[in-house]
């Protein structure tokens, strides 16, 4: 089973590739809305991509209000 740190790193890597920004510009504590300069529709796109990558489903109530990569990783980790 992956550690929270491994899951977080995968999320950061996927986000960097998807939004075409250097991975080193992203940190686990970053607010992904601000850092990626995205709106809620683009955030949903990211979450859908992560669901496919990890083979899970994240209910809306679990990601509502989540804005940083670390918390998103912990929600994903709980479903693995």
DSSP file (Angstrom, degrees, kcal/mol; ACC not computed):
  #  RESIDUE AA STRUCTURE BP1 BP2  ACC     N-H-->O    O-->H-N    N-H-->O    O-->H-N    TCO  KAPPA ALPHA  PHI   PSI    X-CA   Y-CA   Z-CA
    1    1 A X              0   0    0      0, 0.0     2,-0.1     0, 0.0    79,-0.0   0.000 360.0 360.0 360.0 141.7    0.0    0.0    0.0
    2    2 A X        -     0   0    0     78,-0.1     2,-0.2     1,-0.1    78,-0.1  -0.352 360.0-123.1 -72.2 152.1    1.2    3.5   -0.8
    3    3 A X     >  -     0   0    0      1,-0.1     4,-2.4    -2,-0.1     5,-0.2  -0.495  26.9-108.4 -86.1 165.2    2.1    6.0    1.9
    4    4 A X  H  > S+     0   0    0      1,-0.2     4,-2.6     2,-0.2     5,-0.2   0.876 121.7  54.3 -59.9 -37.5    0.4    9.4    2.1
    5    5 A X  H  > S+     0   0    0      2,-0.2     4,-2.4     1,-0.2    -1,-0.2   0.902 108.2  48.1 -65.1 -41.1    3.7   10.9    0.9
    6    6 A X  H  > S+     0   0    0      2,-0.2     4,-2.3     1,-0.2    -2,-0.2   0.920 112.7  48.5 -65.0 -43.5    3.8    8.7   -2.2
    7    7 A X  H  X S+     0   0    0     -4,-2.4     4,-2.3     2,-0.2    -2,-0.2   0.917 111.4  50.4 -62.0 -43.5    0.1    9.5   -3.0
    8    8 A X  H  X S+     0   0    0     -4,-2.6     4,-2.6     1,-0.2    -2,-0.2   0.922 109.8  50.5 -60.8 -44.9    0.8   13.2   -2.5
    9    9 A X  H  X S+     0   0    0     -4,-2.4     4,-2.4     1,-0.2    -1,-0.2   0.894 109.4  50.9 -61.9 -40.5    3.8   13.0   -4.9
   10   10 A X  H  X S+     0   0    0     -4,-2.3     4,-2.7     2,-0.2    -1,-0.2   0.917 110.9  49.1 -62.4 -42.7    1.7   11.2   -7.5
   11   11 A X  H  X S+     0   0    0     -4,-2.3     4,-2.8     2,-0.2     5,-0.2   0.926 111.3  48.8 -62.9 -45.2   -0.9   13.9   -7.3
   12   12 A X  H  X S+     0   0    0     -4,-2.6     4,-2.3     1,-0.2    -1,-0.2   0.904 112.7  48.3 -62.1 -41.4    1.6   16.7   -7.6
   13   13 A X  H  X S+     0   0    0     -4,-2.4     4,-2.3     2,-0.2    -2,-0.2   0.917 113.2  46.9 -65.0 -44.3    3.2   15.1  -10.6
   14   14 A X  H  X S+     0   0    0     -4,-2.7     4,-2.9     2,-0.2     5,-0.2   0.918 112.9  49.0 -64.4 -43.5   -0.1   14.5  -12.3
   15   15 A X  H  X S+     0   0    0     -4,-2.8     4,-2.6    -5,-0.2    -2,-0.2   0.914 110.8  50.7 -62.5 -42.9   -1.3   18.0  -11.6
   16   16 A X  H  <>S+     0   0    0     -4,-2.3     5,-2.2    -5,-0.2     4,-0.5   0.924 114.6  43.1 -62.0 -44.8    2.0   19.5  -13.0
   17   17 A X  H ><5S+     0   0    0     -4,-2.3     3,-0.6     3,-0.2    -2,-0.2   0.933 115.3  48.5 -66.7 -45.1    1.8   17.4  -16.2
   18   18 A X  H 3<5S+     0   0    0     -4,-2.9    -2,-0.2     1,-0.2    -1,-0.2   0.895 120.7  35.4 -64.1 -41.0   -1.9   18.1  -16.7
   19   19 A X  T 3<5S-     0   0    0     -4,-2.6    -1,-0.2    -5,-0.2    -2,-0.2   0.341 108.8-123.8 -97.8   6.7   -1.7   21.9  -16.2
   20   20 A X  T < 5 +     0   0    0     -3,-0.6     2,-0.3    -4,-0.5    -3,-0.2   0.914  63.9 130.3  53.9  53.9    1.8   22.1  -17.8
   21   21 A X      < -     0   0    0     -5,-2.2    -1,-0.2    -6,-0.2    -2,-0.1  -0.951  67.6 -87.3-129.1 154.6    3.7   23.7  -15.0
   22   22 A X    >   -     0   0    0     -2,-0.3     3,-1.7     1,-0.1     4,-0.2  -0.375  31.0-134.7 -62.7 134.6    7.0   22.6  -13.5
   23   23 A X  G >  S+     0   0    0      1,-0.3     3,-2.1     2,-0.2    -1,-0.1   0.852 102.1  64.8 -57.0 -37.6    6.6   20.0  -10.7
   24   24 A X  G 3  S+     0   0    0      1,-0.3    -1,-0.3    -8,-0.0    -2,-0.1   0.634  90.9  66.1 -66.6 -12.1    9.0   21.8   -8.4
   25   25 A X  G <  S+     0   0    0     -3,-1.7     2,-0.4     2,-0.0    -1,-0.3   0.561  91.2  79.1 -82.3  -8.5    6.6   24.8   -8.3
   26   26 A X    <   -     0   0    0     -3,-2.1     2,-0.3    -4,-0.2   -14,-0.0  -0.840  56.9-176.3-107.7 138.7    4.0   22.7   -6.4
   27   27 A X    >   -     0   0    0     -2,-0.4     3,-1.9     1,-0.1    42,-0.4  -0.930  37.8-113.3-127.3 153.1    4.1   21.8   -2.7
   28   28 A X  T 3  S+     0   0    0     -2,-0.3    42,-2.6     1,-0.3    43,-0.3   0.814 116.0  51.4 -54.5 -33.4    1.7   19.6   -0.7
   29   29 A X  T 3  S+     0   0    0     40,-0.2    -1,-0.3    39,-0.1    -3,-0.0   0.505  84.7 119.4 -85.7  -3.1    0.4   22.6    1.3
   30   30 A X  S <  S-     0   0    0     -3,-1.9    39,-1.3     1,-0.1     2,-0.8  -0.315  71.3-120.5 -64.3 142.6   -0.4   24.7   -1.8
   31   31 A X  B  >  -A   68   0A   0     37,-0.2     4,-3.1     1,-0.2     5,-0.3  -0.768  24.0-153.2 -77.4 112.5   -4.0   25.8   -2.5
   32   32 A X  H  > S+     0   0    0     35,-2.9     4,-1.8    -2,-0.8     6,-0.3   0.780  89.5  58.8 -68.8 -24.5   -4.4   24.1   -5.9
   33   33 A X  H  >>S+     0   0    0     34,-0.5     5,-1.9     2,-0.2     4,-0.5   0.947 116.5  34.0 -63.7 -46.8   -7.1   26.7   -7.0
   34   34 A X  H  45S+     0   0    0      3,-0.2    -2,-0.2    -3,-0.2     3,-0.2   0.929 120.3  47.9 -74.5 -46.1   -4.6   29.5   -6.5
   35   35 A X  H  <5S+     0   0    0     -4,-3.1    -3,-0.2     1,-0.2    -2,-0.2   0.894 121.7  34.9 -65.8 -40.3   -1.4   27.7   -7.5
   36   36 A X  H  <5S-     0   0    0     -4,-1.8    -1,-0.2    -5,-0.3    -2,-0.2   0.530 104.0-130.0 -90.1  -6.0   -2.8   26.2  -10.7
   37   37 A X  T  <5 +     0   0    0     -4,-0.5     2,-0.3    -3,-0.2    -3,-0.2   0.956  57.1 146.8  55.0  55.1   -5.0   29.3  -11.3
   38   38 A X      < -     0   0    0     -5,-1.9    -1,-0.2    -6,-0.3     2,-0.2  -0.798  42.8-137.8-121.1 161.1   -8.1   27.2  -11.9
   39   39 A X     >  -     0   0    0     -2,-0.3     4,-2.1    -5,-0.0     5,-0.2  -0.423  45.2 -85.2-103.3-175.3  -11.8   27.5  -11.2
   40   40 A X  H  > S+     0   0    0      1,-0.2     4,-2.1     2,-0.2     5,-0.1   0.824 126.8  55.4 -66.1 -30.8  -14.2   24.8   -9.9
   41   41 A X  H  > S+     0   0    0      2,-0.2     4,-1.7     1,-0.2    -1,-0.2   0.921 110.2  44.7 -67.2 -43.1  -14.7   23.3  -13.3
   42   42 A X  H  > S+     0   0    0      2,-0.2     4,-2.1     1,-0.2    -2,-0.2   0.841 110.7  55.3 -68.8 -32.9  -11.0   22.8  -13.8
   43   43 A X  H  X S+     0   0    0     -4,-2.1     4,-2.6     2,-0.2    -2,-0.2   0.903 106.3  51.0 -65.0 -40.2  -10.7   21.4  -10.3
   44   44 A X  H  X S+     0   0    0     -4,-2.1     4,-2.6     2,-0.2    -2,-0.2   0.884 107.4  53.8 -62.8 -38.7  -13.4   18.9  -11.1
   45   45 A X  H  X S+     0   0    0     -4,-1.7     4,-2.2     2,-0.2    -2,-0.2   0.917 109.7  47.9 -59.8 -44.7  -11.4   17.9  -14.2
   46   46 A X  H  X S+     0   0    0     -4,-2.1     4,-2.4     2,-0.2    -2,-0.2   0.929 111.8  49.1 -62.1 -46.8   -8.3   17.4  -12.0
   47   47 A X  H  X S+     0   0    0     -4,-2.6     4,-2.5     1,-0.2    -2,-0.2   0.893 110.4  51.1 -63.5 -39.9  -10.3   15.3   -9.5
   48   48 A X  H  X S+     0   0    0     -4,-2.6     4,-2.2     2,-0.2    -1,-0.2   0.915 110.0  49.8 -62.8 -42.8  -11.8   13.2  -12.3
   49   49 A X  H  X S+     0   0    0     -4,-2.2     4,-2.4     1,-0.2    -2,-0.2   0.901 111.6  48.9 -61.8 -41.2   -8.3   12.5  -13.7
   50   50 A X  H  X S+     0   0    0     -4,-2.4     4,-2.7     2,-0.2     5,-0.2   0.891 107.8  54.4 -66.8 -39.5   -7.1   11.5  -10.2
   51   51 A X  H  X>S+     0   0    0     -4,-2.5     5,-1.9     1,-0.2     4,-1.3   0.926 111.5  45.0 -58.9 -44.8  -10.1    9.2   -9.8
   52   52 A X  H  <5S+     0   0    0     -4,-2.2    -2,-0.2     2,-0.2    -1,-0.2   0.916 113.2  50.8 -65.2 -43.2   -9.2    7.4  -13.0
   53   53 A X  H  <5S+     0   0    0     -4,-2.4    -2,-0.2     1,-0.2    -1,-0.2   0.922 119.7  34.3 -61.1 -46.0   -5.5    7.3  -12.1
   54   54 A X  H  <5S-     0   0    0     -4,-2.7    -1,-0.2    -5,-0.1    -2,-0.2   0.542 105.7-123.9 -90.2  -7.2   -6.0    5.8   -8.7
   55   55 A X  T  <5S+     0   0    0     -4,-1.3     2,-0.2     1,-0.2    -3,-0.2   0.889  71.1 113.5  67.7  39.9   -9.0    3.7   -9.7
   56   56 A X      < -     0   0    0     -5,-1.9     2,-0.4    -6,-0.2    -1,-0.2  -0.786  62.0-127.4-131.6 173.2  -11.3    5.2   -7.0
   57   57 A X        -     0   0    0     -2,-0.2     2,-0.7    -3,-0.1    -9,-0.1  -0.997  15.3-157.5-126.0 128.7  -14.4    7.3   -6.8
   58   58 A X        -     0   0    0     -2,-0.4     5,-0.1   -11,-0.1    -7,-0.1  -0.908  17.7-136.1-105.4 111.1  -14.4   10.4   -4.6
   59   59 A X    >>  -     0   0    0     -2,-0.7     3,-1.6     1,-0.1     4,-1.0  -0.325  21.7-116.1 -62.7 148.5  -17.9   11.5   -3.5
   60   60 A X  H >> S+     0   0    0      1,-0.3     4,-1.6     2,-0.2     3,-0.8   0.869 114.0  59.8 -52.8 -40.9  -18.6   15.2   -3.7
   61   61 A X  H 34 S+     0   0    0      1,-0.2    -1,-0.3     2,-0.2    -2,-0.1   0.750 102.1  54.6 -64.4 -21.8  -19.0   15.5    0.0
   62   62 A X  H <4 S+     0   0    0     -3,-1.6    -1,-0.2     1,-0.2    -2,-0.2   0.750 116.9  34.0 -82.2 -23.9  -15.5   14.2    0.6
   63   63 A X  H X< S+     0   0    0     -4,-1.0     3,-1.9    -3,-0.8     2,-0.2   0.500  85.9 117.6-109.3  -5.6  -13.8   16.8   -1.6
   64   64 A X  T 3< S+     0   0    0     -4,-1.6     3,-0.1     1,-0.3    -5,-0.0  -0.458  88.8  10.5 -63.0 126.5  -16.1   19.7   -0.9
   65   65 A X  T 3  S+     0   0    0      1,-0.3     2,-0.4    -2,-0.2    -1,-0.3   0.339  93.4 132.8  86.5  -7.3  -14.1   22.5    0.7
   66   66 A X    <   +     0   0    0     -3,-1.9    -1,-0.3     1,-0.2     3,-0.0  -0.647  16.5 156.5 -78.6 128.3  -10.7   20.7    0.0
   67   67 A X        +     0   0    0     -2,-0.4   -35,-2.9    -3,-0.1   -34,-0.5   0.507  46.6  72.1-129.0 -10.8   -8.3   23.2   -1.5
   68   68 A X  B  > S-A   31   0A   0    -37,-0.3     4,-2.0   -36,-0.1   -37,-0.2  -0.819  74.5-126.3-114.1 153.8   -4.8   21.8   -0.8
   69   69 A X  H  > S+     0   0    0    -39,-1.3     4,-2.6   -42,-0.4   -40,-0.2   0.864 106.4  56.6 -61.3 -39.6   -2.9   18.9   -2.3
   70   70 A X  H  > S+     0   0    0    -42,-2.6     4,-2.0     2,-0.2    -1,-0.2   0.920 109.2  44.7 -63.2 -44.8   -2.1   17.2    1.0
   71   71 A X  H  > S+     0   0    0    -43,-0.3     4,-2.0     2,-0.2    -1,-0.2   0.902 112.6  52.2 -66.5 -40.1   -5.8   17.1    2.1
   72   72 A X  H  X S+     0   0    0     -4,-2.0     4,-2.1     1,-0.2    -2,-0.2   0.915 108.9  51.1 -59.9 -42.6   -6.8   15.8   -1.3
   73   73 A X  H  X S+     0   0    0     -4,-2.6     4,-3.2     1,-0.2    -1,-0.2   0.885 107.6  52.1 -62.2 -39.3   -4.1   13.1   -1.0
   74   74 A X  H  X S+     0   0    0     -4,-2.0     4,-1.7     2,-0.2    -1,-0.2   0.875 109.1  49.9 -67.7 -35.1   -5.5   12.0    2.4
   75   75 A X  H  X S+     0   0    0     -4,-2.0     4,-0.5     2,-0.2    -1,-0.2   0.894 114.7  44.4 -67.3 -39.6   -9.0   11.7    1.0
   76   76 A X  H >X S+     0   0    0     -4,-2.1     3,-1.5     1,-0.2     4,-0.7   0.925 110.2  55.2 -68.0 -44.6   -7.6    9.6   -1.9
   77   77 A X  H >< S+     0   0    0     -4,-3.2     3,-0.9     1,-0.3    -2,-0.2   0.856 101.4  58.4 -57.6 -37.3   -5.4    7.6    0.4
   78   78 A X  H 3< S+     0   0    0     -4,-1.7    -1,-0.3     1,-0.2    -2,-0.2   0.726 107.4  48.2 -66.3 -20.9   -8.5    6.6    2.5
   79   79 A X  H <<        0   0    0     -3,-1.5    -1,-0.2    -4,-0.5    -2,-0.2   0.544 360.0 360.0 -96.4  -9.4  -10.1    5.1   -0.6
   80   80 A X    <<        0   0    0     -3,-0.9    -1,-0.2    -4,-0.7    -2,-0.1   0.489 360.0 360.0 -78.6 360.0   -7.1    3.0   -1.7
